[in-house]
């Protein structure tokens, strides 16, 4: 009987730890807040974390306000994307220091010595990790 109880408790502990280990969380710091540029340092991640989760956490902490639609950032701190014409406008663009998840040929932004390149994914698809820097920049676009 004691052995069955010990096995049950061990299995329960493994289950609880497994659930806790599967949680995806992130801690981040806003390094710069400007009208057309936000710089975020990813301080800590647990599990596979998307940028949207980081932005949600920062919003919950009152560090910034963000609106996201379809994985695209549509406003930050009240500054909304704006269409100038059918072929041009201003939008919040994502730049990341993770060179494996970015396109250098589509532009870069810097913060101090850190260079961030145009992200290959939207806010809901961009995975972030500890030590990375993300720059959100309100940029003009046209085609």
N, CA, C and O of each residue as an XYZ file, in Angstrom:
572
protein
N       0.812     -1.195      0.000
C       0.000      0.000      0.000
C       0.859      1.263      0.000
O       0.574      2.215     -0.727
N       1.924      1.266      0.829
C       2.802      2.428      0.878
C       3.486      2.651     -0.464
O       3.684      3.790     -0.888
N       3.841      1.570     -1.122
C       4.513      1.675     -2.414
C       3.577      2.291     -3.460
O       4.001      3.146     -4.238
N       2.304      1.864     -3.485
C       1.339      2.416     -4.433
C       1.125      3.907     -4.167
O       1.018      4.702     -5.100
N       1.064      4.273     -2.896
C       0.885      5.680     -2.546
C       2.105      6.490     -2.975
O       1.946      7.602     -3.477
N       3.300      5.974     -2.796
C       4.523      6.665     -3.191
C       4.563      6.842     -4.714
O       4.929      7.911     -5.203
N       4.190      5.807     -5.459
C       4.159      5.897     -6.926
C       3.122      6.926     -7.364
O       3.374      7.714     -8.276
N       1.958      6.922     -6.719
C       0.907      7.891     -7.040
C       1.392      9.315     -6.784
O       1.203     10.188     -7.630
N       2.010      9.562     -5.636
C       2.496     10.900     -5.307
C       3.601     11.349     -6.261
O       3.656     12.515     -6.653
N       4.472     10.425     -6.630
C       5.531     10.738     -7.585
C       4.942     11.090     -8.947
O       5.383     12.044     -9.587
N       3.958     10.334     -9.386
C       3.291     10.614    -10.670
C       2.583     11.963    -10.625
O       2.630     12.724    -11.592
N       1.935     12.258     -9.517
C       1.247     13.529     -9.359
C       2.249     14.692     -9.401
O       1.996     15.706    -10.051
N       3.369     14.545     -8.716
C       4.402     15.566     -8.707
C       4.947     15.802    -10.121
O       5.137     16.945    -10.537
N       5.193     14.720    -10.844
C       5.679     14.843    -12.226
C       4.660     15.558    -13.106
O       5.026     16.381    -13.944
N       3.398     15.246    -12.916
C       2.343     15.887    -13.687
C       2.296     17.381    -13.387
O       2.216     18.197    -14.305
N       2.346     17.736    -12.124
C       2.312     19.143    -11.739
C       3.527     19.902    -12.252
O       3.400     21.024    -12.741
N       4.695     19.299    -12.143
C       5.897     19.960    -12.652
C       5.859     20.070    -14.165
O       6.312     21.066    -14.729
N       5.335     19.079    -14.808
C       5.211     19.111    -16.263
C       4.308     20.225    -16.723
O       4.618     20.907    -17.700
N       3.199     20.426    -16.043
C       2.284     21.509    -16.385
C       2.964     22.848    -16.153
O       2.852     23.747    -16.985
N       3.663     22.995    -15.040
C       4.337     24.246    -14.743
C       5.435     24.535    -15.761
O       5.634     25.684    -16.154
N       6.141     23.504    -16.185
C       7.219     23.698    -17.148
C       6.692     24.059    -18.529
O       7.417     24.658    -19.323
N       5.463     23.713    -18.827
C       4.908     23.999    -20.140
C       4.309     25.400    -20.239
O       3.881     25.798    -21.322
N       4.265     26.155    -19.149
C       3.748     27.513    -19.199
C       4.711     28.386    -19.995
O       5.929     28.264    -19.866
N       4.158     29.254    -20.805
C       4.994     30.182    -21.555
C       4.836     31.562    -20.946
O       3.740     32.122    -20.921
N       5.930     32.099    -20.461
C       5.918     33.419    -19.850
C       7.170     34.176    -20.267
O       8.153     33.586    -20.713
N       7.115     35.469    -20.114
C       8.270     36.303    -20.431
C       8.299     37.519    -19.529
O       7.262     38.012    -19.086
N       9.494     37.987    -19.269
C       9.697     39.251    -18.570
C      10.510     40.129    -19.496
O      11.478     39.680    -20.110
N      10.110     41.376    -19.590
C      10.794     42.299    -20.486
C      10.869     43.682    -19.861
O      10.103     44.016    -18.956
N      11.797     44.472    -20.355
C      11.986     45.838    -19.906
C      11.851     46.767    -21.100
O      12.399     46.498    -22.170
N      11.125     47.856    -20.918
C      11.051     48.883    -21.952
C      12.263     49.789    -21.745
O      12.359     50.495    -20.741
N      13.189     49.761    -22.712
C      14.419     50.547    -22.607
C      14.233     51.981    -23.087
O      14.887     52.895    -22.585
N      13.346     52.178    -24.054
C      13.096     53.521    -24.584
C      11.647     53.608    -25.034
O      11.123     52.695    -25.672
N      11.016     54.709    -24.695
C       9.643     54.975    -25.137
C       9.635     56.350    -25.776
O       9.734     57.376    -25.102
N       9.516     56.344    -27.069
C       9.431     57.583    -27.826
C       8.150     57.532    -28.632
O       7.534     56.472    -28.741
N       7.738     58.650    -29.196
C       6.480     58.690    -29.930
C       6.469     57.701    -31.098
O       5.437     57.099    -31.394
N       7.616     57.535    -31.758
C       7.666     56.672    -32.941
C       8.655     55.525    -32.806
O       9.028     54.911    -33.806
N       9.087     55.228    -31.579
C      10.015     54.115    -31.368
C       9.907     53.609    -29.940
O       9.958     54.378    -28.980
N       9.756     52.285    -29.826
C       9.749     51.618    -28.526
C      10.853     50.559    -28.578
O      10.924     49.787    -29.534
N      11.706     50.518    -27.568
C      12.773     49.521    -27.513
C      12.525     48.625    -26.312
O      12.345     49.099    -25.190
N      12.519     47.314    -26.567
C      12.213     46.327    -25.528
C      13.359     45.338    -25.404
O      13.852     44.821    -26.407
N      13.781     45.075    -24.181
C      14.772     44.047    -23.897
C      14.049     42.837    -23.326
O      13.291     42.962    -22.364
N      14.277     41.680    -23.906
C      13.675     40.442    -23.404
C      14.582     39.925    -22.290
O      15.678     39.431    -22.554
N      14.124     40.041    -21.056
C      14.941     39.693    -19.897
C      14.920     38.208    -19.566
O      15.924     37.646    -19.129
N      13.770     37.579    -19.776
C      13.612     36.183    -19.360
C      12.443     35.566    -20.119
O      11.406     36.205    -20.301
N      12.613     34.330    -20.559
C      11.512     33.614    -21.191
C      11.447     32.196    -20.637
O      12.457     31.612    -20.244
N      10.240     31.668    -20.617
C      10.001     30.280    -20.220
C       9.095     29.679    -21.286
O       7.961     30.125    -21.463
N       9.584     28.684    -21.987
C       8.814     28.092    -23.072
C       8.958     28.916    -24.332
O       9.757     29.851    -24.389
N       8.184     28.568    -25.336
C       8.205     29.284    -26.616
C       7.272     30.489    -26.513
O       6.054     30.331    -26.418
N       7.844     31.686    -26.532
C       7.099     32.912    -26.270
C       7.035     33.765    -27.528
O       8.055     34.022    -28.167
N       5.834     34.201    -27.877
C       5.640     35.109    -29.006
C       5.705     36.552    -28.509
O       5.450     36.829    -27.337
N       6.047     37.454    -29.408
C       6.123     38.868    -29.050
C       4.799     39.371    -28.484
O       4.801     40.229    -27.601
N       3.675     38.862    -28.968
C       2.374     39.301    -28.438
C       2.275     39.055    -26.935
O       1.686     39.864    -26.217
N       2.844     37.949    -26.449
C       2.806     37.662    -25.016
C       3.631     38.688    -24.236
O       3.240     39.100    -23.143
N       4.757     39.095    -24.789
C       5.588     40.119    -24.152
C       4.827     41.435    -24.106
O       4.798     42.108    -23.076
N       4.214     41.799    -25.222
C       3.457     43.056    -25.285
C       2.264     43.030    -24.337
O       1.955     44.037    -23.700
N       1.591     41.885    -24.240
C       0.472     41.753    -23.291
C       0.948     41.951    -21.860
O       0.294     42.635    -21.073
N       2.094     41.347    -21.519
C       2.634     41.478    -20.161
C       3.022     42.928    -19.863
O       2.754     43.428    -18.771
N       3.646     43.601    -20.820
C       4.018     45.001    -20.627
C       2.782     45.883    -20.487
O       2.774     46.846    -19.721
N       1.746     45.543    -21.233
C       0.496     46.302    -21.133
C      -0.165     46.085    -19.768
O      -0.657     47.030    -19.152
N      -0.171     44.844    -19.306
C      -0.726     44.520    -17.984
C       0.017     45.279    -16.882
O      -0.585     45.715    -15.900
N       1.340     45.430    -17.061
C       2.156     46.149    -16.078
C       2.066     47.667    -16.225
O       2.691     48.401    -15.460
N       1.285     48.146    -17.215
C       1.120     49.578    -17.410
C       2.304     50.264    -18.079
O       2.434     51.486    -18.001
N       3.164     49.495    -18.734
C       4.358     50.064    -19.374
C       4.054     50.668    -20.737
O       4.746     51.586    -21.177
N       3.018     50.158    -21.411
C       2.585     50.699    -22.693
C       1.202     50.172    -23.018
O       0.726     49.222    -22.397
N       0.561     50.794    -23.996
C      -0.729     50.290    -24.470
C      -0.562     49.868    -25.923
O       0.037     50.583    -26.727
N      -1.094     48.709    -26.243
C      -0.907     48.127    -27.563
C      -2.227     47.578    -28.071
O      -3.002     46.993    -27.315
N      -2.478     47.774    -29.368
C      -3.610     47.154    -30.036
C      -3.046     46.277    -31.152
O      -2.204     46.714    -31.936
N      -3.521     45.039    -31.210
C      -3.045     44.087    -32.220
C      -4.262     43.501    -32.914
O      -5.242     43.131    -32.267
N      -4.191     43.421    -34.234
C      -5.275     42.827    -35.015
C      -4.663     41.922    -36.078
O      -3.841     42.360    -36.883
N      -5.071     40.665    -36.072
C      -4.546     39.719    -37.062
C      -3.052     39.529    -36.982
O      -2.402     39.275    -37.996
N      -2.497     39.649    -35.790
C      -1.059     39.488    -35.606
C      -0.254     40.732    -35.921
O       0.968     40.739    -35.775
N      -0.929     41.778    -36.351
C      -0.250     43.025    -36.709
C      -0.500     44.082    -35.639
O      -1.633     44.279    -35.200
N       0.555     44.751    -35.230
C       0.416     45.847    -34.273
C      -0.265     47.006    -34.995
O       0.238     47.485    -36.011
N      -1.399     47.455    -34.479
C      -2.143     48.539    -35.127
C      -2.022     49.868    -34.394
O      -2.282     50.920    -34.979
N      -1.631     49.836    -33.122
C      -1.356     51.086    -32.405
C      -0.527     50.797    -31.165
O      -0.610     49.725    -30.566
N       0.270     51.785    -30.802
C       1.038     51.740    -29.555
C       0.916     53.112    -28.909
O       1.146     54.143    -29.542
N       0.550     53.098    -27.637
C       0.405     54.337    -26.866
C      -0.445     55.374    -27.605
O      -0.165     56.571    -27.561
N      -1.488     54.890    -28.283
C      -2.423     55.772    -28.976
C      -2.027     56.162    -30.389
O      -2.840     56.735    -31.115
N      -0.798     55.867    -30.800
C      -0.356     56.195    -32.169
C      -0.749     55.044    -33.085
O      -0.204     53.944    -32.997
N      -1.711     55.321    -33.973
C      -2.290     54.281    -34.826
C      -1.651     54.243    -36.211
O      -1.166     55.251    -36.726
N      -1.669     53.030    -36.802
C      -1.266     52.904    -38.197
C      -2.152     53.826    -39.025
O      -3.321     54.039    -38.706
N      -1.577     54.367    -40.090
C      -2.313     55.330    -40.905
C      -2.022     55.083    -42.381
O      -0.863     54.995    -42.787
N      -3.071     54.974    -43.173
C      -2.929     54.816    -44.622
C      -2.978     56.189    -45.263
O      -3.914     56.955    -45.032
N      -1.962     56.503    -46.075
C      -1.899     57.786    -46.777
C      -2.638     57.692    -48.111
O      -3.385     58.593    -48.492
N      -2.411     56.582    -48.809
C      -3.043     56.337    -50.106
C      -3.177     54.827    -50.255
O      -2.880     54.079    -49.324
N      -3.619     54.387    -51.408
C      -3.744     52.938    -51.640
C      -2.379     52.256    -51.598
O      -2.299     51.045    -51.396
N      -1.295     53.032    -51.788
C       0.045     52.453    -51.886
C       1.026     52.935    -50.827
O       2.219     52.650    -50.928
N       0.560     53.655    -49.818
C       1.511     54.162    -48.834
C       0.833     54.454    -47.500
O      -0.389     54.566    -47.405
N       1.664     54.571    -46.487
C       1.158     54.889    -45.163
C       2.231     54.760    -44.104
O       3.419     54.656    -44.407
N       1.796     54.769    -42.867
C       2.674     54.599    -41.712
C       2.159     53.439    -40.885
O       0.958     53.325    -40.639
N       3.073     52.574    -40.455
C       2.693     51.423    -39.631
C       3.790     51.134    -38.620
O       4.950     51.500    -38.805
N       3.390     50.469    -37.549
C       4.356     49.984    -36.574
C       5.051     48.759    -37.164
O       4.403     47.759    -37.471
N       6.358     48.842    -37.319
C       7.178     47.752    -37.864
C       7.997     47.146    -36.731
O       8.348     47.819    -35.762
N       8.288     45.867    -36.878
C       9.025     45.135    -35.850
C      10.439     44.845    -36.354
O      10.635     44.370    -37.473
N      11.413     45.143    -35.499
C      12.818     44.841    -35.787
C      13.355     44.018    -34.617
O      13.067     44.320    -33.459
N      14.128     42.987    -34.917
C      14.631     42.105    -33.871
C      16.138     41.893    -33.993
O      16.695     41.926    -35.090
N      16.782     41.676    -32.861
C      18.218     41.377    -32.867
C      18.482     39.919    -33.226
O      19.634     39.534    -33.428
N      17.441     39.109    -33.308
C      17.589     37.700    -33.679
C      17.751     37.605    -35.196
O      16.770     37.702    -35.933
N      18.976     37.419    -35.659
C      19.258     37.420    -37.098
C      18.643     36.227    -37.825
O      18.491     36.266    -39.046
N      18.294     35.186    -37.107
C      17.665     34.015    -37.742
C      16.186     34.251    -38.027
O      15.596     33.535    -38.836
N      15.582     35.237    -37.381
C      14.156     35.520    -37.564
C      13.931     36.903    -38.182
O      12.900     37.536    -37.956
N      14.913     37.359    -38.967
C      14.807     38.693    -39.553
C      15.397     38.714    -40.955
O      16.060     37.775    -41.396
N      15.129     39.825    -41.640
C      15.637     40.054    -42.987
C      16.452     41.344    -42.993
O      15.886     42.434    -42.911
N      17.768     41.229    -43.089
C      18.631     42.409    -43.112
C      18.349     43.284    -44.327
O      18.476     44.506    -44.256
N      17.969     42.669    -45.437
C      17.750     43.434    -46.671
C      16.515     44.324    -46.616
O      16.343     45.186    -47.477
N      15.659     44.135    -45.629
C      14.459     44.958    -45.507
C      14.617     46.092    -44.504
O      13.641     46.762    -44.168
N      15.816     46.308    -44.033
C      16.075     47.446    -43.167
C      16.494     47.070    -41.763
O      16.322     45.932    -41.327
N      17.042     48.040    -41.070
C      17.505     47.827    -39.705
C      17.308     49.096    -38.888
O      17.151     50.191    -39.428
N      17.320     48.921    -37.591
C      17.255     50.006    -36.614
C      18.294     49.686    -35.556
O      18.611     48.518    -35.327
N      18.822     50.705    -34.915
C      19.810     50.468    -33.863
C      19.364     51.095    -32.555
O      18.602     52.061    -32.515
N      19.876     50.500    -31.487
C      19.715     51.053    -30.148
C      21.061     50.844    -29.470
O      21.429     49.714    -29.152
N      21.786     51.916    -29.249
C      23.143     51.778    -28.736
C      23.973     50.994    -29.739
O      24.034     51.353    -30.915
N      24.606     49.935    -29.282
C      25.415     49.078    -30.151
C      24.615     47.930    -30.754
O      25.152     47.151    -31.541
N      23.347     47.816    -30.397
C      22.525     46.694    -30.857
C      21.852     47.038    -32.182
O      21.182     48.062    -32.313
N      22.048     46.155    -33.159
C      21.405     46.310    -34.463
C      20.259     45.313    -34.541
O      20.435     44.127    -34.265
N      19.093     45.802    -34.916
C      17.913     44.952    -35.089
C      17.473     45.041    -36.543
O      17.450     46.121    -37.132
N      17.125     43.894    -37.114
C      16.710     43.836    -38.514
C      15.215     43.571    -38.616
O      14.594     43.066    -37.680
N      14.657     43.914    -39.751
C      13.234     43.747    -39.998
C      12.806     42.306    -39.708
O      13.370     41.356    -40.252
N      11.811     42.163    -38.853
C      11.358     40.840    -38.424
C      10.706     40.086    -39.577
O      10.027     40.674    -40.418
N      10.922     38.796    -39.599
C      10.357     37.936    -40.638
C       8.929     37.510    -40.317
O       8.283     36.846    -41.128
N       8.435     37.885    -39.145
C       7.101     37.485    -38.698
C       6.387     38.668    -38.067
O       7.014     39.653    -37.677
N       5.067     38.560    -37.971
C       4.276     39.534    -37.244
C       4.406     39.301    -35.755
O       5.110     38.387    -35.325
N       3.738     40.115    -34.972
C       3.846     40.045    -33.513
C       3.409     38.702    -32.952
O       3.964     38.247    -31.952
N       2.430     38.059    -33.571
C       1.968     36.770    -33.047
C       2.843     35.609    -33.495
O       2.791     34.541    -32.884
N       3.636     35.779    -34.527
C       4.488     34.699    -35.029
C       5.945     34.828    -34.643
O       6.693     33.855    -34.732
N       6.369     36.015    -34.213
C       7.766     36.228    -33.867
C       8.056     35.657    -32.483
O       7.525     36.140    -31.483
N       8.890     34.638    -32.429
C       9.294     34.041    -31.160
C      10.479     34.816    -30.610
O      11.398     35.165    -31.351
N      10.460     35.083    -29.322
C      11.523     35.856    -28.686
C      12.202     35.001    -27.627
O      11.633     34.033    -27.122
N      13.438     35.383    -27.302
C      14.207     34.648    -26.300
C      14.990     35.631    -25.439
O      15.208     36.784    -25.810
N      15.398     35.143    -24.295
C      16.160     35.951    -23.350
C      17.379     36.562    -24.037
O      18.073     35.897    -24.805
N      17.627     37.838    -23.748
C      18.797     38.519    -24.282
C      18.550     39.264    -25.579
O      19.393     40.052    -26.008
N      17.412     39.030    -26.210
C      17.122     39.701    -27.471
C      16.599     41.115    -27.226
O      16.102     41.443    -26.149
N      16.731     41.931    -28.258
C      16.181     43.276    -28.260
C      15.173     43.360    -29.391
O      15.406     42.836    -30.480
N      14.053     44.018    -29.133
C      13.030     44.247    -30.146
C      12.788     45.755    -30.221
O      12.587     46.418    -29.204
N      12.810     46.277    -31.441
C      12.494     47.681    -31.663
C      11.196     47.744    -32.452
O      11.067     47.125    -33.509
N      10.245     48.493    -31.932
C       8.984     48.747    -32.629
C       9.078     50.169    -33.148
O       9.201     51.112    -32.366
N       9.022     50.329    -34.463
C       9.256     51.621    -35.078
C       8.097     52.003    -35.982
O       7.624     51.194    -36.779
N       7.648     53.235    -35.851
C       6.548     53.757    -36.659
C       7.157     54.272    -37.952
O       7.725     55.364    -37.983
N       7.039     53.484    -39.031
C       7.749     53.756    -40.272
C       6.819     54.035    -41.437
O       5.692     53.543    -41.491
N       7.317     54.839    -42.370
C       6.621     55.088    -43.622
C       6.859     53.890    -44.548
O       7.961     53.343    -44.587
N       5.837     53.490    -45.281
C       5.977     52.412    -46.265
C       5.261     52.830    -47.548
O       4.323     53.627    -47.527
N       5.720     52.278    -48.649
C       5.065     52.510    -49.942
C       5.435     51.384    -50.882
O       6.464     50.728    -50.718
N       4.589     51.171    -51.861
C       4.871     50.189    -52.917
C       4.200     50.602    -54.198
O       4.316     49.907    -55.208
